[in-house]
């Protein structure tokens, strides 16, 4: 018995359609993986930015507290209240605050 020509053509078309569908699935999976990788990268960048912001905020709070202590006169001995202008000047203290560093290399 001989198969009809239409059946042979439809079988080939079905196989081609299945191959196209399989390649589309593989491409979709690849795109999903690329998207997931990009999301992970963005999450890491966001976490670093959040950490940096938190550190910056903590630094600001510490500086504000130090300024408040200086303004209130804390850190001085009870009998050390300045009697004259020469005694009011405090010696230069080494700080790690980048705002207080002066570049003298020029």
JORA-V68260 format. One record per residue. RES is the residue in one letter. SS is DSSP state (helix for helix, strand for strand, loop for the rest). Layout:
res | ss
RES | SS
RES | SS
This chain:
res | ss
X | loop
X | loop
X | loop
X | loop
X | helix
X | helix
X | helix
X | helix
X | helix
X | helix
X | helix
X | helix
X | helix
X | helix
X | helix
X | helix
X | helix
X | helix
X | helix
X | helix
X | helix
X | helix
X | helix
X | helix
X | helix
X | helix
X | helix
X | helix
X | helix
X | helix
X | helix
X | helix
X | helix
X | helix
X | helix
X | helix
X | helix
X | helix
X | helix
X | helix
X | helix
X | helix
X | helix
X | helix
X | helix
X | helix
X | helix
X | helix
X | helix
X | helix
X | helix
X | helix
X | helix
X | helix
X | helix
X | helix
X | helix
X | helix
X | helix
X | helix
X | helix
X | helix
X | helix
X | helix
X | helix
X | helix
X | helix
X | helix
X | helix
X | helix
X | helix
X | helix
X | loop
X | loop
X | loop
X | loop
X | loop
X | loop
X | loop
X | loop
X | loop
X | loop
X | loop
X | loop
X | helix
X | helix
X | helix
X | helix
X | loop
X | loop
X | loop
X | loop
X | loop
X | loop
X | loop
X | loop
X | loop
X | helix
X | helix
X | helix
X | loop
X | loop
X | loop
X | loop
X | loop
X | loop
